[in-house]
């Protein structure tokens, strides 16, 4: 007597050889797509992260390159980093830089996406021009802003002085009071195109019939945005903010080109501090520890995002 548990095996065994060969071939094809991706992640992501974690528990210095080993020192690197007076200030700078960049990038990008949703002459050309900051290498963008914000011959100070908005040049890059503003401005300029493109794509997916129905009900522009655009754009908004958070929290190039973490640590981020510990002070274990702290923070943010998305999906299904 054949039970329910025996039926799948019996059915498989009773298949013709041609069908079994086709099924085996289909599994091999699926496996051929999985293996390269898994190998790529293991080699270029898994191994560096594992090596960084191991290094953070070692007293890894310059001599380790020549002797080929580094003594295990437990959590000494983490204790030194977390107990350093620079840690709290660097963590605060990272939070300020990330939050300010995300807020202004998203707000301006959303405004531009809504603006370009209207069709007008040369709209495509203008959208293409606005993509330039995103396409340029970050080192080039940082160099451009270093020239624009220079205290003595920078274009920004010259324009502000000609408009009589300031009487003396502003030390954007050499004053602790203005340096964070300068790096945030540069990072916002770089991130606006990304936000605009993704949000513009989300706006294009909203059916125009909804706006027509809202107009028939007497809704104005603000009510259309509040009750039609924003609710339907929420999934795209979540993706944009999450990706922007990941990109911003590990920002490095722009800050290094503009201020190198200075002046007096006013723009020192976790990423730049990790670089300074590793390649300036040559304390590779401590630099790896700071890098791991940054990875943990980014992972926690991603988990919070995923939990919020699942909660929203469960509410929509009810």
Buried (B, 14 or more C-beta within 10 A) or exposed (E): EEEEEEEEEEEEEEEEEEEEEEEEEEEEEEEEEEEEEEEEEEEEEEEEEEEBBBBBBBBBBEEBEEEEEBEEBEEBBBEBBBEBEBBEBBBEBBBBBBEBBBEBBBEBBBBBBBBBBEEEEEEEEBBEEBBEBBEBEBEEBBBBBBEBBBBEEBEBBBEBBEEEEEEEBBBBBBBBEBBBBBBBBBBBBBBBBBBBBBBBEBBEEBEEEBBEEBEEEEBEEEEBBEBBBEEBBEBBBBBBBBBBBBBBBBBBBBBBBBBBBBBEBBBBBBBBBBBBBBEEEEBBBBBBBBBBBBBEBBEEBEEEBEEEBEEEEEEEEE
